Amino acid sequence: MNTSSHNEALQTAVVVVIMALLIVRRMRGRRVYGGRAPIVIAIMVVYGAVLIGTAVGVSYPSHLTEGDVVLLGVGTVVSLALGAIRGTTVRMFLREGELYARYTPLTVVLWLVTFAVRLGIGTGASHVNASHTVAQASLVMMVALSLAGETVVVRARGKQAVNGVRPIGAA
């Protein structure tokens, strides 16, 4: 296994472990407000951008290809959309006067769908002449954008709940 393949495998494994821990934690429930989710998402987006920049610097010294731009654009839209859809499946409840959110089994299934779609986008990179290196490097950023889409919807639902309106998608 060469260094590039080893780095890709390590990066993928780290993302999978982090996502598994996140899913388990969110199955238990977390506060909708007051958490560090926006900060963690921002850090992940910046780190993902650094990985993409590094990949472009290694693969293409001067720029992204049109295929790379298409891949990143489609990946961004799909990641945000899948996150937003997942956000509608999160159960909202009050605990000690604070609004909490908890993943449902459907939320976990939608995470699996998100991973499958992401794998498909990565696999399809060559069909739009995108670099495999850029596709792999964008993994962290796309997971972060998916979390951002989910967080926006959950917080919007939380605002509705706080204002006495039944949250969208609430059971």
Buried (B, 14 or more C-beta within 10 A) or exposed (E): EEEEEEBBEEBBEEBEEBBEEBBEEBBEBBEBEEEEBEEBBEEBBEEBBEBBEEBBEEBBEEEBBEBBBBBBEBBBEBBBBBBBBBBBBBBBEEEEEEBBBBBBEEBBEBBEEBBEBBEEBBEEBEEBEBBBBBBBBBBBBBBBBBBBBBBBBBBBBBEBBBEEEEBEBBE
